[in-house]
């Protein structure tokens, strides 16, 4: 608070007579008026401030962050996080493989919400040697590669046959083969827990309103015409009896024999009728 005293004299210009008593003007005296000016900083509302926290090997490194924290996630892929921080004596090879956690909260009064759980995959130096960029990912690949076939079958379901897929494939390839037979995607949630998400549409878990979207940042990008053209492929791998398995969709006791034929591939637009003649047999399909 700042207080000022201002001397006002009768000859000062005022829009109206100042200081009258009983119709008589007060002259020959000095009148002191207190002038009070209050100066204060505007305090933001705590409910409008969002906050972020980054933990590296259980140590809070938020105060060393600079730039943006970027997290990317997509279907059937590892979640990726990128953070840039000031080096405080760490060596690059000491950072590789360290656990990294990113959390945020919508305001300083709310609890922390996990957004990423993973490990540092690659630390990277830029032109500024005082800073390092950490590229981190979740452990999706490890969760599949380190599991047995029995565990993957229970986790993923789907179908698998040694006559269709590689018999001696490792666990990661075995999991990929099983996932190719089901309409679902496998990834890890923000805590690193495995989840299998059906392709079928589910109820909305999050609704964004106009106030949640940065002005003019919303855009819609439909698929290009080139990306929706259907390929037609006729694959016959070898001449052998294929045992009855669930993946072949055959009744019990039935077998399917294939003959060696060249692989035919082509591109057709939707609605086109395609006719393929191989070995005297004709196959017609509308795509």
N, C-alpha and C positions, 0 to 999 in steps of 0.2 A: 504494500500500500504506500502510495506517495502522496503527501499533503503539501499543498502550496497555498501561501497567503498572498492575496493580490490587493494592492492599494487602489481604491477607486476614488477619484476626485470629482468635484462638481463640474469641472470643465471637460470631463471625458464625454465623448459622444455616446449617448444612449437613445434608443428609439422612444423612450418615454421618461418623464421625470423620475429620478431615482431617489428614494429615501425622503418621503414627505411625512409630516406629522401635523395633523390638524389643519391641513391645507397649506401649511407653511413649508417651504423648502429648507432643508438643513444645509447651511452654508458654513464655510470656514472650518469644517471638520473632515478628518480622514476616516473613511469607513473601510474596515478590513473584513473580507468575506473568505471563509475557508473553501478551498477547492480540493476535492478528493478525487484522485485517479487510482483505480485498482488495476494492477497488471498481473496476469496469471497465464500460465501455459494451459492450452486446451488438452484435457486428458481424454484419450480415446476410450470408447466403451470396450471393456474386456470381452464382451460377447461377440465383438466383430473382428477380433484378432486371431488368425490361425497360426499354428506353430508347428515346427518340424524337429525331429530328433533322430540322429544317426548314431548307432552303436557299432564299434569295430572291436571284435573280440571282447564284448561286454563292457567296453570303455566308451563313454560318451565323448564323441569327437565333434559335436555340433558347433562348438565355438571355432573350430578350424575350417569350417566349410566356406566355400566361395562359389559364386555362380549358381547354377540351377541343379536340383536333384531330379533326375529323369528316371522313370520306371516304365518299362514296356512289357506288355503281356499279350499273348495271342494263343489261339486254340492249338493244342497238341504241340506246344513248344515251351522251352524254359522261360521263366520270368527273368527279365534283365533290369538291372539298376546301374546307373552311372552317377558318381559323385566326384566332386573336385575339392581337394582340401590342401591346406598349407602343411608342408612337411615339418615335423617336429622331432627330427632325429631318427625316424624309421628308415630302414633299408628296404629296397624294393622286394627282395626275395623273402623278407620277413612278412610282407603284406599278403603275398599269394596264399590262397587257401584259408585266410582268416574269415571267421563268421561275420556277416554284415547284416544289420537290421535297420530298417527305416520305419519310423512311426510318425504319425501326425495327429493333431487334434484341431477341431474346428474353432476353438477359442481356448483361452488360457484357463478357463474354469472347467473344461471338459477333460475326460480321461484320454490317455493315449490310445490311438487306433493303429494296429499293425498294417503296413502297406507292402512290406517286402521282408523275406527271410531267405538268406542265401550265403554264398561264399564269394570272396574276391577271386575272380578268375584271372584278370590281367591288370596289373598296375602300369600306368603309362605316364612317362614324362613328356611335357610339351616344351615349347620354346622357353617358358619361364621355369627355371630349374627349382624355384622355391615351392612349386605346387605339383601335385601328382593327381592324375585322374584314375579312379578305381572303377573298373568294369566288373560288375558282379553278376552272378546268375544263381538261380535256385538249383536244387539237387535232383531235378527230374530225371536226368540221365542215370545218375547213380541209383535212384530208387528202383529203376528197371534193371540196370546192368548187374546189380548185386543181389537180385532175387533169383530164386530157383524157378524151374519151369512149373513146379506144382504151385508155388506161391503166385506166379503170374497168371496161371489158369484160374485160380480162385479169385484173384483181384480183378482181372479183365474180362474173363469169360470168352466168348467168341469161339471160333473154330480153328483147328490146325491139323494138317496132315503132312506126313513126310513125303507124300507123292506130289504135293503141291508146293510146299515150301522147303527151304534148305534143311536137310536132316541135322546137320551139325552146326547150325547157326548158334551164335552166342545168345545170352539172355536178352540183350537189347534188341537184336534182330528178331528173336522169337516173340517178344512183346509187340514189336512193330507189325509182325505178320498177323498176330491175333487181333490187333486193333484194326487192321485192314478189313476184317470180316464183320465188324459191328458198327452201327451208326452212333458212335460216341467218341468223345475226345478225352484223353488222359493228360492231366497236368497236376500241379501242386497249388494249394491255396496260399494265402499270404503268410500263413504260419509254417508252410513247408509240408503240410499234410496231403497225401495223395487223394485225388478225387476223379471220378469218372462221370463226365457230363454228357447226357444224351443230346443228340443233334436236334431232336424235336423241341419246338419252342416251349419255354416254361413261363410261368408268371413273372412279371417284372419285379426285380429286386430293388431297383433304384429308379426314381423319377426325377429328372432334371427340369427345373422351371426356368423361366426367362432370367430370373435373378441369379441363377447358378452358372450361367454361360457368359463368357467374355463377349462383349459386343462384337458382332460380325465375325465370330470365330467358328460358328456352326456351318458345316458344309456336308453335302451328300454326294458320294461318288459311286455311281452304279457300275456294274461290270461292263467292260468293253465288249463289243460284238465278237471280236476275235477270241475272247476267253470263254465264250459260251458255246462254241462250235463243238459238236459231239464227235469224238473219234470212234471209228468202228474197227475192232481188232479181232482177228481170228488166230488164236494161238494153239498149236498142237506141239507138245514138247518132245514126246518120244513114243515109240511103239512098245507098250507094256500094259499089263493088266493093272488097273487102278482099284485098290481095295475099297470096299464100301465104308465110307466114313460120313459123319454128319455134314461135313463141308460139301460133299458131293450131292447131298440131298437125294440119295438113292434108298430104296427099300432094302431091308435086311436080305442078305443072300444074293443081291444083284452085283454085277461087276460092269465096269465101263472100260472098253478097249479103244485106244486112240491110235491112229496111224500118223507116221511122220509126214508133215506137210509144211510148205513154206509159210512163214508168218506174213499175213496180209494186213496192211494198215491203210487207212484212208481218212479223209476229212469230209464231213457232210454237214450241211446246214440243217437246223431243225425242220422237220416236216418232209425231208427228202426220203424217197424210197431207194434203198441200196440193194442190189442183187449181186451175189458172189457165187461163182461156179468153180468148184474144186473137185477133181476126180469124178466128174460126171454127176455130182450132186449140186443142187441149186439151193442157195439160202437167200431168202428175201426178208428184209426188215425195214420198217419205217422208223426213222429216228426223229 
